[in-house]
Structure formats: structure tokens, C-alpha cells
Amino acid sequence: MTEERPIRVLIVDDHAVVRNGLRFFLLAFDRMQPVGEAASGEECLEICPSLQPDVVLMDLMMPGMGGVAAIRELRARCPTVQVIALTSFTDEQTVQAALKAGAISYLLKTVAAEELAQAIEAAHAGRSVLAPEATQALVRSITEQRQPGYDLTVREREVLGLIVDGLSNQEIAARLVIGLSTVKFHVSSILSKLGVTSRAEAVSVALQNQIIVRAGHH
């Protein structure tokens, strides 16, 4: 039986220090071979076809197109390449965006060396590894999404409460001491988040789902 060739890994991060650290880390493992580095999503897409990596370690917050767009584009151009998102961010939006774009795994930069090595091997074999924080973020987003209005900000809830009370945009602006254009911005954001097209629908959804409870109605 022929000896398995090492897993070819491409490192994508806009910080040279991080790239160097990851390269030295990979060199410590016989099973892994760093085949190149890129400082941006654009550069990654440029060099990936010629380098033919098996696994890409992708930072998410980079100037230019950024990691999420790079993952999406990379998966479209090089479908056999597996991408591990390696980042410092654990908010639901970032985790979901990276996984939706096609990342097989989501790890934090604080990951232990041995765990990262195992994740690279798992990705190469088509298995997913999620940092516990990423799993928590996904669980949180799923449980919150059951309730319409889960993503309204505190200020948007305040504005929605005043809409429910029948106040006009001008009255809301006066009550909250904010500009009319700010109120309009909040209202359009509320309608969009609730998936409705009118204030009347917003009131209906708010009351049905008890996003806003009218005073005296508990």
C-alpha cells in the first residue's frame, strides 16, 4: 500500500504573524504540508487553482472581499477544496454566514494545536468540526428564530411599542427626542425584520407574538 501523501494546506490571513505561526505549526506534523499563503480572499482565489490545496484555513475578517465571500467563491471554483473558517468571531451572523458559504468547519484562533490538526484531518475526510462557541451560537440562533422579532434591537422594540400605541413617526420622534429620518430608518428596519409591509401588520404581529405587550394587558 502506498504511503498517503500529506494534506496540502493553504493559509489565508491578512496578518503575516498569524500566517507564519500557522506555517510553523503545520511543519511540525508529517501528515500536513503548507503549500502557500494568501493575505486576502482575492489572492487566495488567484493562487488556489495552481496550488491545489486539500484544505484552506480561512480568516474571516480581512480587507477587500473578506473571508465569507472568498469561501463562497472558492467552493464554486474549487469544489474539492475543504475550507476551515479560523477566526476570533463567535456571533451568530458570522458563524451562519461562513457555514452557509460552504465552510466545513468553524474554529477559533485560540484553538489548541492538536485540535486544529485533528480538524484539518477531519475536513480532509469530509467531516465537520465546530468550536463549542460556534455550536452555542447556532443553537442560540435556532431557538431565537422561533420567535418573530427576536432580532429587534432595544431601540426598535421601543419604536415598535409606540407604533402599537398608535403614534405617528413625528410623535415618535418627539417622544424619543430623535430625528424623523432616524424614526423612518427604525420603522423600515422593524418592518423588514418582522417580514411585514405595513405598520398595521407590524402591530398585529407584535401583539400576536407578544413582542410588545400593551400596558394593562399581561
C-alpha positions in Angstrom: 0.0 0.0 0.0 1.4 3.4 -1.0 2.0 5.9 1.8 -0.7 8.6 2.0 0.5 11.9 0.7 0.4 14.8 3.2 -2.7 17.0 3.3 -1.9 20.2 1.3 -2.9 23.2 3.3 -3.3 26.9 2.1 -3.2 29.6 4.8 -5.3 32.7 4.2 -4.9 35.6 6.7 -4.1 39.3 6.4 -1.7 39.1 9.4 1.8 37.9 8.5 2.4 36.9 12.1 -0.6 34.6 12.1 0.4 33.1 8.7 3.9 32.4 10.0 2.6 30.8 13.2 0.3 28.5 11.3 3.0 27.6 8.8 5.4 26.6 11.5 2.6 24.7 13.3 1.8 22.7 10.1 5.5 21.9 9.5 5.5 20.1 12.9 3.1 17.4 11.5 4.3 14.9 9.0 0.7 14.5 7.7 0.4 18.1 6.7 2.2 20.3 4.2 1.8 24.1 3.9 1.6 24.8 0.2 1.1 28.5 0.2 -0.2 31.6 1.9 -2.5 34.4 0.9 -3.1 37.8 2.6 -6.6 38.3 1.2 -9.6 36.4 -0.3 -8.7 37.8 -3.7 -5.2 36.4 -3.5 -6.5 33.1 -2.3 -8.8 32.7 -5.3 -5.9 33.7 -7.6 -3.4 31.1 -6.3 -5.7 28.3 -5.3 -6.1 26.6 -8.7 -2.3 26.3 -9.2 -1.5 25.2 -5.7 -4.3 22.6 -5.5 -4.7 22.5 -1.7 -6.8 20.0 0.0 -7.7 22.2 2.9 -7.8 26.0 3.2 -7.5 27.8 6.6 -9.5 31.0 6.1 -9.6 34.0 8.3 -13.0 35.8 8.0 -12.2 39.4 8.7 -9.9 40.6 6.0 -9.8 43.8 3.9 -11.3 43.5 0.4 -13.8 40.8 -0.3 -13.5 39.2 3.2 -13.5 35.6 4.2 -17.2 34.7 3.8 -17.3 35.9 0.1 -14.0 34.2 -0.5 -15.3 30.9 0.9 -18.4 31.0 -1.4 -16.3 31.8 -4.5 -13.7 29.2 -3.6 -16.2 26.5 -3.1 -17.7 27.3 -6.5 -14.4 27.4 -8.3 -12.6 24.5 -6.5 -15.4 22.3 -5.1 -13.0 19.6 -3.9 -11.2 22.0 -1.5 -12.5 22.0 2.1 -12.4 25.3 4.0 -12.0 25.7 7.7 -13.0 29.2 9.0 -10.4 30.2 11.5 -11.4 33.4 13.3 -11.9 35.3 16.5 -15.6 35.9 16.0 -18.4 33.9 17.5 -21.5 35.9 16.8 -24.4 34.0 15.2 -24.4 36.0 11.9 -20.7 35.3 11.3 -21.0 31.6 12.1 -24.1 31.2 10.0 -22.6 33.2 7.1 -19.4 31.1 7.0 -21.2 27.8 7.1 -23.8 28.9 4.6 -20.9 30.0 2.3 -19.5 26.4 2.4 -17.0 26.2 5.3 -16.9 22.7 6.6 -15.6 23.7 10.0 -15.6 26.8 12.2 -12.7 27.2 14.7 -11.4 30.0 16.9 -7.9 31.2 16.7 -7.5 30.2 20.3 -7.8 26.5 19.3 -5.2 24.2 20.7 -2.6 22.9 18.1 -3.6 19.3 18.4 -7.3 20.2 17.9 -6.5 22.2 14.8 -4.5 19.3 13.4 -7.4 16.9 14.1 -9.8 19.4 12.4 -7.6 19.6 9.3 -7.6 15.8 9.1 -11.4 15.7 9.6 -12.0 18.4 7.0 -9.8 16.4 4.5 -12.0 13.4 5.2 -15.2 15.4 4.8 -16.1 15.7 8.5 -17.1 18.9 10.2 -15.7 20.3 13.4 -17.3 23.3 15.2 -15.8 25.2 18.1 -18.1 24.9 21.1 -18.7 28.6 20.9 -19.9 28.3 17.3 -22.2 25.4 18.2 -23.7 27.6 21.0 -24.2 30.5 18.6 -26.1 28.2 16.2 -28.2 26.7 18.9 -29.0 30.3 20.2 -30.0 31.5 16.7 -32.2 28.5 16.1 -34.1 28.9 19.4 -34.4 32.7 19.0 -35.6 32.3 15.4 -38.7 30.5 16.6 -40.0 33.9 17.9 -40.7 36.7 15.4 -39.0 39.8 16.4 -36.1 38.0 18.1 -33.6 40.2 16.3 -35.1 43.6 17.1 -32.8 46.0 18.9 -33.8 47.6 22.2 -34.5 50.9 20.4 -36.5 49.1 17.7 -38.7 47.5 20.4 -39.2 50.9 21.9 -40.3 52.3 18.5 -42.5 49.3 17.8 -44.2 49.8 21.2 -45.0 53.4 20.2 -46.3 52.2 16.8 -48.6 49.8 18.7 -49.7 52.7 20.8 -50.8 54.5 17.6 -48.1 57.2 17.5 -47.1 58.7 14.1 -43.5 59.0 13.1 -43.5 62.7 14.1 -44.9 61.8 17.5 -42.4 59.0 18.0 -39.5 61.4 17.0 -40.8 63.9 19.6 -41.3 61.3 22.3 -37.8 59.7 21.9 -36.1 63.0 21.0 -34.6 61.7 17.8 -34.8 62.9 14.2 -37.6 62.0 11.9 -35.3 60.3 9.4 -33.9 58.1 12.3 -37.5 57.1 13.1 -38.2 56.2 9.5 -35.0 54.2 9.4 -36.1 52.3 12.6 -39.6 51.7 11.2 -38.3 50.3 7.9 -35.9 48.0 9.8 -38.7 46.8 12.0 -41.0 46.0 9.0 -38.2 44.2 7.3 -37.3 42.1 10.4 -40.9 41.2 11.1 -41.4 40.3 7.4 -44.3 42.7 7.0 -45.1 45.6 4.7 -47.3 48.0 6.7 -47.5 49.4 10.2 -50.8 47.8 10.7 -49.3 44.3 10.0 -46.4 45.2 12.3 -48.8 46.0 15.2 -50.7 42.7 14.5 -47.5 40.6 14.5 -46.2 42.4 17.6 -49.4 41.8 19.6 -50.0 38.2 18.4 -46.4 37.2 19.3 -46.4 39.3 22.5 -43.3 41.1 21.2 -45.0 44.2 22.7 -47.5 43.8 25.5 -49.9 46.7 25.7 -50.0 48.4 29.0 -52.6 46.8 31.2 -52.7 43.7 29.0 -50.5 41.0 30.6 
